[in-house]
Amino acid sequence: MLKPLVAFHGAVAVQRQSAGALGLTLIGAAGEGPAEPTSLAFSGKAPEGLPEALADLKVVAAGATRYLLESAAREWPLQAAAAHLHHDVGTAFCRALPPRRVPLAKRCLWALVLTLAASRSGLAVLAALRRQGK
């Protein structure tokens, strides 16, 4: 049994392009754990009879230029010179980084502004400063 190149979870959009290098692009969610937005583009013509949308699709590399698209209902063979896989890992990457600490001067400035904005006289001071700045 061949190992899947990618296993999409849920709905998969199928985009065909008649002109250009990429003839078929599959867009959906894949990945272990929380699903990541994923696109898989092929440098080849889309197989005949491939619908506009699929569900729970697996793509298997069956050779150097041969691929097999497997859904629960059917399989489609695909001949393509190359496959281009992109996982958007931005959310996981940003979650792994600790947030940047806000500089002390900026925190003090906003604390002062919010304290002034809490009273009528403070609002008048802020309005006067704004008029001065223009």
C-alpha positions as YAML, in Angstrom:
chain: A
units: angstrom
residues:
- id: 1
  name: MET
  ca: [0.00, 0.00, 0.00]
- id: 2
  name: LEU
  ca: [1.29, 3.44, -0.92]
- id: 3
  name: LYS
  ca: [1.52, 6.24, 1.63]
- id: 4
  name: PRO
  ca: [-0.75, 9.24, 0.92]
- id: 5
  name: LEU
  ca: [0.94, 12.45, -0.21]
- id: 6
  name: VAL
  ca: [-1.85, 14.36, 1.53]
- id: 7
  name: ALA
  ca: [-5.16, 13.42, 3.16]
- id: 8
  name: PHE
  ca: [-7.78, 16.16, 3.07]
- id: 9
  name: HIS
  ca: [-10.43, 16.29, 5.79]
- id: 10
  name: GLY
  ca: [-13.93, 17.41, 4.81]
- id: 11
  name: ALA
  ca: [-14.73, 19.42, 1.69]
- id: 12
  name: VAL
  ca: [-12.14, 19.85, -1.07]
- id: 13
  name: ALA
  ca: [-12.53, 22.44, -3.83]
- id: 14
  name: VAL
  ca: [-11.32, 21.44, -7.30]
- id: 15
  name: GLN
  ca: [-9.97, 24.22, -9.53]
- id: 16
  name: ARG
  ca: [-9.08, 23.54, -13.15]
- id: 17
  name: GLN
  ca: [-6.95, 25.80, -15.31]
- id: 18
  name: SER
  ca: [-6.85, 25.23, -19.06]
- id: 19
  name: ALA
  ca: [-3.97, 27.66, -19.70]
- id: 20
  name: GLY
  ca: [-0.87, 27.92, -17.56]
- id: 21
  name: ALA
  ca: [1.52, 25.59, -15.84]
- id: 22
  name: LEU
  ca: [-0.84, 24.28, -13.16]
- id: 23
  name: GLY
  ca: [-3.79, 22.36, -14.62]
- id: 24
  name: LEU
  ca: [-5.38, 21.19, -11.38]
- id: 25
  name: THR
  ca: [-5.43, 22.62, -7.87]
- id: 26
  name: LEU
  ca: [-7.08, 20.97, -4.85]
- id: 27
  name: ILE
  ca: [-7.89, 23.25, -1.89]
- id: 28
  name: GLY
  ca: [-9.07, 22.02, 1.50]
- id: 29
  name: ALA
  ca: [-8.00, 21.29, 5.05]
- id: 30
  name: ALA
  ca: [-5.40, 18.69, 5.98]
- id: 31
  name: GLY
  ca: [-2.90, 17.94, 8.70]
- id: 32
  name: GLU
  ca: [-2.73, 16.06, 11.93]
- id: 33
  name: GLY
  ca: [-4.39, 17.71, 14.90]
- id: 34
  name: PRO
  ca: [-6.08, 20.97, 14.00]
- id: 35
  name: ALA
  ca: [-6.65, 21.04, 10.24]
- id: 36
  name: GLU
  ca: [-4.47, 23.47, 8.32]
- id: 37
  name: PRO
  ca: [-5.53, 25.18, 5.08]
- id: 38
  name: THR
  ca: [-3.80, 23.16, 2.37]
- id: 39
  name: SER
  ca: [-3.49, 23.41, -1.39]
- id: 40
  name: LEU
  ca: [-2.06, 20.82, -3.76]
- id: 41
  name: ALA
  ca: [-1.39, 21.91, -7.34]
- id: 42
  name: PHE
  ca: [-0.44, 19.63, -10.21]
- id: 43
  name: SER
  ca: [1.53, 20.44, -13.37]
- id: 44
  name: GLY
  ca: [-0.76, 18.40, -15.55]
- id: 45
  name: LYS
  ca: [-4.26, 18.10, -16.96]
- id: 46
  name: ALA
  ca: [-7.16, 17.30, -14.60]
- id: 47
  name: PRO
  ca: [-8.65, 13.82, -14.98]
- id: 48
  name: GLU
  ca: [-11.91, 13.45, -16.91]
- id: 49
  name: GLY
  ca: [-15.03, 13.17, -14.76]
- id: 50
  name: LEU
  ca: [-13.51, 14.83, -11.71]
- id: 51
  name: PRO
  ca: [-16.29, 16.81, -9.94]
- id: 52
  name: GLU
  ca: [-16.00, 20.45, -8.80]
- id: 53
  name: ALA
  ca: [-16.04, 19.45, -5.10]
- id: 54
  name: LEU
  ca: [-14.99, 16.33, -3.24]
- id: 55
  name: ALA
  ca: [-14.99, 15.15, 0.37]
- id: 56
  name: ASP
  ca: [-12.30, 13.36, 2.40]
- id: 57
  name: LEU
  ca: [-9.88, 13.05, -0.50]
- id: 58
  name: LYS
  ca: [-6.54, 11.22, -0.33]
- id: 59
  name: VAL
  ca: [-3.82, 11.85, -2.90]
- id: 60
  name: VAL
  ca: [-1.29, 9.05, -3.36]
- id: 61
  name: ALA
  ca: [1.96, 9.25, -5.34]
- id: 62
  name: ALA
  ca: [1.93, 6.12, -7.51]
- id: 63
  name: GLY
  ca: [5.18, 6.86, -9.33]
- id: 64
  name: ALA
  ca: [7.42, 9.71, -10.42]
- id: 65
  name: THR
  ca: [4.69, 11.36, -12.52]
- id: 66
  name: ARG
  ca: [1.62, 9.31, -11.58]
- id: 67
  name: TYR
  ca: [-0.84, 10.15, -8.84]
- id: 68
  name: LEU
  ca: [-4.09, 8.63, -7.64]
- id: 69
  name: LEU
  ca: [-6.95, 10.72, -6.23]
- id: 70
  name: GLU
  ca: [-9.01, 8.56, -3.86]
- id: 71
  name: SER
  ca: [-12.39, 9.52, -2.43]
- id: 72
  name: ALA
  ca: [-14.95, 7.33, -0.71]
- id: 73
  name: ALA
  ca: [-16.94, 7.03, -3.95]
- id: 74
  name: ARG
  ca: [-14.29, 6.71, -6.66]
- id: 75
  name: GLU
  ca: [-10.63, 6.90, -7.74]
- id: 76
  name: TRP
  ca: [-9.12, 9.05, -10.49]
- id: 77
  name: PRO
  ca: [-5.68, 8.44, -12.00]
- id: 78
  name: LEU
  ca: [-3.67, 11.59, -12.73]
- id: 79
  name: GLN
  ca: [-0.58, 12.12, -14.87]
- id: 80
  name: ALA
  ca: [1.41, 15.23, -13.82]
- id: 81
  name: ALA
  ca: [5.00, 16.37, -14.21]
- id: 82
  name: ALA
  ca: [5.07, 17.72, -10.64]
- id: 83
  name: ALA
  ca: [2.96, 18.27, -7.53]
- id: 84
  name: HIS
  ca: [3.21, 21.41, -5.41]
- id: 85
  name: LEU
  ca: [1.99, 21.03, -1.82]
- id: 86
  name: HIS
  ca: [1.43, 24.01, 0.50]
- id: 87
  name: HIS
  ca: [0.34, 23.78, 4.15]
- id: 88
  name: ASP
  ca: [-0.49, 27.10, 5.81]
- id: 89
  name: VAL
  ca: [1.13, 26.67, 9.23]
- id: 90
  name: GLY
  ca: [0.92, 30.35, 10.18]
- id: 91
  name: THR
  ca: [-1.61, 29.79, 12.98]
- id: 92
  name: ALA
  ca: [0.43, 27.02, 14.63]
- id: 93
  name: PHE
  ca: [3.64, 29.02, 14.19]
- id: 94
  name: CYS
  ca: [2.20, 32.15, 15.83]
- id: 95
  name: ARG
  ca: [0.69, 30.07, 18.64]
- id: 96
  name: ALA
  ca: [4.14, 28.62, 19.40]
- id: 97
  name: LEU
  ca: [5.79, 32.03, 19.77]
- id: 98
  name: PRO
  ca: [5.38, 33.94, 23.04]
- id: 99
  name: PRO
  ca: [3.70, 37.31, 22.63]
- id: 100
  name: ARG
  ca: [5.99, 40.34, 22.45]
- id: 101
  name: ARG
  ca: [6.02, 42.36, 25.66]
- id: 102
  name: VAL
  ca: [4.68, 45.88, 25.21]
- id: 103
  name: PRO
  ca: [7.31, 48.52, 26.07]
- id: 104
  name: LEU
  ca: [6.90, 50.24, 29.45]
- id: 105
  name: ALA
  ca: [6.60, 53.75, 27.94]
- id: 106
  name: LYS
  ca: [3.72, 52.65, 25.70]
- id: 107
  name: ARG
  ca: [1.92, 50.95, 28.59]
- id: 108
  name: CYS
  ca: [2.26, 54.10, 30.72]
- id: 109
  name: LEU
  ca: [1.02, 56.32, 27.87]
- id: 110
  name: TRP
  ca: [-2.11, 54.23, 27.34]
- id: 111
  name: ALA
  ca: [-2.78, 54.01, 31.08]
- id: 112
  name: LEU
  ca: [-2.65, 57.83, 31.23]
- id: 113
  name: VAL
  ca: [-4.90, 58.25, 28.18]
- id: 114
  name: LEU
  ca: [-7.49, 55.81, 29.53]
- id: 115
  name: THR
  ca: [-7.43, 57.48, 32.95]
- id: 116
  name: LEU
  ca: [-8.02, 60.89, 31.33]
- id: 117
  name: ALA
  ca: [-10.79, 59.48, 29.13]
- id: 118
  name: ALA
  ca: [-12.64, 58.24, 32.24]
- id: 119
  name: SER
  ca: [-13.61, 61.78, 33.36]
- id: 120
  name: ARG
  ca: [-15.19, 64.85, 31.74]
- id: 121
  name: SER
  ca: [-12.27, 67.09, 32.58]
- id: 122
  name: GLY
  ca: [-9.82, 64.49, 31.23]
- id: 123
  name: LEU
  ca: [-11.76, 64.34, 27.95]
- id: 124
  name: ALA
  ca: [-11.51, 68.14, 27.70]
- id: 125
  name: VAL
  ca: [-7.71, 67.88, 28.16]
- id: 126
  name: LEU
  ca: [-7.47, 65.22, 25.45]
- id: 127
  name: ALA
  ca: [-9.60, 67.33, 23.09]
- id: 128
  name: ALA
  ca: [-7.37, 70.36, 23.71]
- id: 129
  name: LEU
  ca: [-4.23, 68.29, 23.03]
- id: 130
  name: ARG
  ca: [-5.79, 67.01, 19.83]
- id: 131
  name: ARG
  ca: [-6.60, 70.54, 18.64]
- id: 132
  name: GLN
  ca: [-3.02, 71.58, 19.43]
- id: 133
  name: GLY
  ca: [-1.60, 68.72, 17.40]
- id: 134
  name: LYS
  ca: [-3.44, 69.74, 14.22]
...
